[in-house]
Amino acid sequence: MIPRDLTGAEFRKSSLSGGNNDCVEVATNLPGLVAVRDSKDPSGPALAFTPAQWRSFIGRVHTGAFDA
C-alpha cells in the first residue's frame, strides 16, 4: 500500500516548463512516495507512486512506450 499523506510535499515543475501553468508537478521528498499533480489545480487530487513505480514509468516514457 502506498502512503497517501502529502503533508510536507515539495512539488516542483520541470525547468523546461513554460510559464502557462499547463504542467505536472512532482514531489520526491517524501519517504517511499512520489506524488504527481496538475499545476493548474495544486489543491486538487494527486497521483501517488512508489519510487520503483515512478522509475519504471519514467523509463517507459524515455523509451517512447506511450507514443502514439
DOLUMMAR-139690 format. One line per 10 residues: their letters; for each residue x negated, y, z negated of C-alpha. Coordinates in steps of 0.5 Angstrom, whole numbers. Each point is the difference from the previous one (the first is absolute). Layout:
<nodes>
a> X,Y,Z  ...
</nodes>
This chain:
<nodes>
miprdltgae> 0,0,0  -3,7,2  1,5,-6  4,6,2  -2,5,-5  -2,6,4  -2,5,-6  -7,3,2  0,-2,7  -4,5,4
frksslsggn> 3,0,7  -5,2,6  1,1,7  -5,-1,6  -5,6,1  3,-2,8  7,2,-2  3,6,3  3,6,-4  7,-2,2
ndcvevatnl> 1,-5,-6  2,-6,4  -5,-4,-3  0,-6,-5  -4,1,-7  -4,-6,-3  -1,0,-7  -6,-5,-2  -2,2,-7  5,-5,-4
pglvavrdsk> -3,-6,-2  3,-6,4  4,4,4  0,4,7  6,5,1  2,3,6  6,5,1  2,5,5  -3,7,0  7,3,1
dpsgpalaft> 3,-3,-6  -5,0,-5  5,-2,-6  4,-5,4  -2,-7,1  -7,-3,1  -2,-7,2  -5,-4,-5  -5,-5,3  -6,-4,-4
paqwrsfigr> -7,3,2  0,-7,4  6,1,4  -2,7,2  -7,-2,2  4,-5,5  5,5,2  -5,5,2  -5,-6,3  6,-1,5
vhtgafda> 1,7,1  -7,1,2  0,-7,5  7,3,3  4,-5,-2  6,4,-1  -1,4,7  6,-1,5
</nodes>
